[in-house]
Amino acid sequence: MIGQPDYDAYLAHWTLNHPGVAAMTRTEFFRNREDRRFGGGIATGGFRCC
């Protein structure tokens, strides 16, 4: 609905291309995508909108 990448597609890709390496959990994936999209996270000083 808001352009959030699909976790199931990520998981299928990860399992196929990175066998034996743990994938992000659904929560980790969601936070990672939000941080990448909006520049959030500790390293950049927190959430920003624009």
Protein Blocks (a to p, Z undefined) as FASTA:
>chain_A
ZZpacfklmmmmmmmmmghiacddfklmmmmmmmmmnopajknopacfZZ
